[in-house]
């Protein structure tokens, strides 16, 4: 996957950061596997953030953000 190769090649840069927003949980799982197979000298992410919408007791909807360990994918 091209994105995994970009991450592997740019990870040596001091200022490299990447933000990916997706609604596809399978994509996250695929990226984890692709990054593991690309190899290279970079650290895998420790976690990701899962954002969901939920209804509060007052009838309004709120965003809930959970930090999830990358290993839980």
C-alpha positions as CSV (number, residue, x, y, z in Angstrom):
1,X,0.0,0.0,0.0
2,X,1.4,3.4,-1.0
3,X,0.5,5.1,2.3
4,X,2.4,2.6,4.3
5,X,5.5,3.1,2.1
6,X,5.2,6.9,2.5
7,X,5.1,6.5,6.3
8,X,8.1,4.1,6.3
9,X,10.2,6.4,4.1
10,X,9.3,9.7,5.8
11,X,9.4,8.4,9.4
12,X,13.1,9.3,9.6
13,X,12.3,13.0,9.4
14,X,12.3,14.9,12.6
15,X,9.1,16.7,11.9
16,X,7.0,14.0,10.2
17,X,3.4,13.7,11.4
18,X,0.4,12.1,9.7
19,X,-3.2,12.6,10.5
20,X,-5.7,10.2,8.9
21,X,-9.4,10.4,9.3
22,X,-11.5,7.4,8.2
23,X,-14.9,5.8,8.8
24,X,-13.5,2.5,7.8
25,X,-12.3,0.3,10.6
26,X,-11.0,-2.3,8.2
27,X,-8.7,0.4,6.7
28,X,-7.1,0.8,10.2
29,X,-6.6,-2.9,10.5
30,X,-5.1,-3.1,7.0
31,X,-2.7,-0.2,7.7
32,X,-1.5,-1.9,10.8
33,X,-0.7,-5.0,8.8
34,X,0.9,-3.1,5.9
35,X,3.1,-1.1,8.3
36,X,4.3,-4.3,9.9
37,X,5.1,-5.8,6.5
38,X,6.9,-2.7,5.1
39,X,9.6,-2.9,7.6
40,X,11.9,0.0,8.3
41,X,13.3,1.7,11.3
42,X,10.2,3.4,12.7
43,X,8.0,3.0,15.7
44,X,4.4,1.8,15.2
45,X,1.7,4.0,16.6
46,X,0.8,3.4,20.3
47,X,-2.8,4.2,19.9
48,X,-5.5,5.8,17.8
49,X,-8.7,7.8,18.7
50,X,-12.1,6.4,18.1
51,X,-14.8,9.1,17.9
52,X,-18.5,8.3,18.1
53,X,-21.7,10.1,18.5
54,X,-23.9,9.3,21.4
55,X,-27.1,10.7,22.9
56,X,-26.9,12.2,26.3
57,X,-29.5,12.1,29.1
58,X,-30.8,15.5,28.0
59,X,-31.7,14.3,24.5
60,X,-28.8,16.1,22.9
61,X,-26.0,14.3,20.9
62,X,-22.4,14.5,22.0
63,X,-19.1,13.3,20.6
64,X,-17.3,10.6,22.7
65,X,-13.6,10.2,22.1
66,X,-11.9,7.1,23.3
67,X,-8.1,6.4,23.1
68,X,-7.7,2.8,21.9
69,X,-4.5,0.8,22.0
70,X,-3.1,0.0,18.5
71,X,-2.8,-3.6,19.7
72,X,-6.5,-3.9,20.1
73,X,-7.1,-3.7,16.3
